[in-house]
């Protein structure tokens, strides 16, 4: 059987490192991934994919990446269920086996989510804020802040 997922997209919010009861680090995150086509009106649509990463890679993700960061993910699709107040809740997510940071690492002075929001508020595409003598990278994720579900 084959269960392989490869995604390139942008983080919808800054990752938060969490620990299981047995002290295993993990990060749940959502990746905004553009669809390969535009709508009839020329709009670019994106899918918002739930992902999880474990152990050392989760620590690196939380330490070096922020909202809007471009990532490459390779992993597998996983489904699970749990009961909440007598109702079965179904979850489908990508378990990331490998994460590639596709932009330069963030500066020594991390920006707050509010500063990042202000950077992207007036732009149609997500771009990394320019740093001195570094090229600005552009993504294929074409979404305004109004398009994001948060």
C-alpha positions in Angstrom: 0.0 0.0 0.0 1.1 3.6 -0.7 0.3 6.5 1.6 2.5 9.4 0.6 1.7 13.1 0.8 3.9 15.9 -0.5 2.8 19.5 0.1 4.3 23.0 -0.4 2.5 25.8 1.3 2.5 28.5 4.0 1.9 28.3 7.7 -1.4 29.9 8.7 -0.1 30.9 12.1 3.1 30.7 14.1 3.7 27.1 15.4 3.4 26.4 19.1 5.4 23.6 20.6 3.4 21.2 22.9 4.3 18.1 24.9 2.5 14.8 25.3 2.1 13.4 28.9 5.2 11.4 28.3 7.2 14.5 27.3 7.3 13.9 23.5 7.3 17.3 21.7 4.9 17.9 18.8 3.3 20.8 16.8 -0.1 20.8 15.2 -0.2 23.3 12.3 -2.2 24.2 9.2 -0.6 24.6 5.8 -2.3 26.9 3.2 -1.7 25.1 -0.2 -2.7 26.7 -3.5 -4.8 24.6 -5.9 -3.3 24.0 -9.3 -6.1 26.0 -11.1 -8.0 29.3 -10.7 -11.7 29.7 -10.6 -13.7 31.0 -13.6 -13.4 34.5 -12.2 -9.6 34.2 -12.0 -9.4 33.7 -8.2 -6.7 31.5 -6.8 -8.1 29.1 -4.2 -6.2 27.4 -1.5 -6.8 24.3 0.7 -6.0 24.5 4.4 -4.4 21.2 5.4 -4.1 20.1 9.0 -0.7 18.6 9.8 1.3 17.3 12.8 5.0 16.9 13.3 6.8 15.1 16.2 10.1 15.2 18.1 13.1 17.1 16.9 11.5 18.4 13.8 8.7 19.9 15.8 11.2 21.8 18.0 12.9 23.2 14.9 9.6 24.2 13.3 8.5 26.1 16.5 12.0 27.7 16.9 12.7 28.8 13.3 9.4 29.3 11.5 6.5 31.8 11.9 3.1 32.6 10.3 3.5 32.9 6.5 6.7 30.7 6.3 7.0 28.6 3.2 7.4 24.9 3.9 7.8 21.7 2.0 6.2 18.7 3.8 6.5 15.0 3.1 4.5 12.6 5.1 1.5 10.4 5.2 -2.3 10.8 5.6 -3.7 9.7 8.9 -7.2 9.5 10.3 -8.2 9.1 13.9 -11.3 9.5 16.1 -12.1 10.4 19.6 -15.3 10.8 21.7 -16.4 14.3 22.8 -19.6 14.5 24.9 -20.9 11.2 23.4 -20.2 12.3 19.8 -17.5 10.7 17.7 -15.1 13.3 16.2 -13.2 12.4 13.1 -9.8 13.9 12.3 -7.8 13.6 9.1 -4.3 15.1 9.1 -0.9 14.8 7.5 1.8 13.3 9.7 5.0 15.0 8.5 8.0 12.7 8.3 10.1 15.5 6.7 9.8 19.2 6.7 11.9 21.5 4.5 12.2 25.2 5.3 12.0 26.8 1.8 13.0 30.4 2.8 15.9 31.9 4.8 15.6 31.4 8.5 14.0 34.2 10.5 16.2 36.9 12.0 17.5 37.0 15.6 14.7 39.5 16.4 11.5 37.5 15.7 8.5 39.4 14.7 5.2 39.2 16.5 2.1 37.8 14.8 0.8 41.4 14.7 3.9 42.7 12.9 3.6 39.8 10.4 -0.1 40.5 9.9 0.7 44.1 9.1 3.4 43.1 6.6 1.0 40.9 4.7 -2.2 42.9 5.2 -1.9 45.0 2.0 -0.4 42.4 -0.3 -2.2 39.9 -2.4 0.5 37.3 -2.1 2.5 36.2 0.9 6.1 37.4 0.7 9.0 37.2 3.1 9.8 40.7 4.5 12.9 42.0 2.7 16.2 41.8 4.5 19.2 43.8 3.5 21.0 42.3 0.5 18.7 39.2 0.5 16.4 38.3 -2.4 12.7 38.4 -1.6 11.1 35.1 -2.2 7.6 34.8 -3.6 5.2 31.9 -3.1 2.6 30.3 -5.2 0.2 30.8 -2.3 -1.9 33.7 -3.4 -4.2 34.6 -0.6 -5.1 37.8 1.2 -5.6 37.8 5.0 -9.4 37.9 4.4 -9.1 34.5 2.7 -7.6 32.8 5.7 -10.0 31.0 8.1 -8.6 32.6 11.3 
